[in-house]
Amino acid sequence: MELSLPKNLDRATTLRYLGAANWTPDENTETLLRTAESELRAACTPRGIWRELPADLPWLHDGGSDLARHLSGCDGVVLMAVTLGSGADALLRRLCLRDIALGAVADAAASVLMEGLCDDLEAQIRTQQQKQGRYMTGRYSPGYGDCPLAMQDELCLALDTVRGIGLCVTKEHLMTPRKSVTAILGTAEHPVTGARAGCAHCVLRETCAYRKRGTTCETG
């Protein structure tokens, strides 16, 4: 399905992704933010897909203890995928060659737009689940906590993302277009909240730039 980009870019989050949290941008940075947003909006073709399935999918059992804890008490799952499209990837490659600063800002802005798209699609799914008397956890993506990135393959296969939204997975389990997100959400007939993995089990904990600054990816 086609999705609509968020009306406003969350510039505070964009700056946080750039490592400049709580910083008031100067005029040059404001110009970079406006230009990046404008070019991204012209290049993006945002699309999303989702599907509801039973929670006893065989490949989910290989998702690690963190995912199992997140889905505890759930008898169903919702699989979802969102992408900004190949145009966004092409734009980011061009900008990195043309203007490194603008390319960096555009990359961060693209991530923020992706997060907004995921939030919007999740909200739509949650509303539908509520109408059916169902409850739902938050999103959990392959590669988070001790959930293997290789699960990306099965998730995208189950959603048929290639035909659905033009999203493919490489042999290294990476997504293309690059500015794409997949996620697993648990569903149940009773309230469920899921559980975040936290830094202790994150596969990036040894190289995380946020930890080096004494913060987390949630606080920047």
Secondary structure, DSSP 8 states (H G I E B T S, - for coil): -B----SS--HHHHHHHTT-TT----HHHHHHHHHHHHHHHHH---EEEEEEEETT-GGGGGSHHHHHHHTTT-SEEEEEEEE--HHHHHHHHHHHHH-HHHHHHHHHHHHHHHHHHHHHHHHHHHHHHHHTT-EE---B-TTSTT--TTHHHHHHHHHTHHHHHS-EE-TTS-EESSSEEEEEEEEESS--------GGG-TTTTT-HHHHTT--TTT-
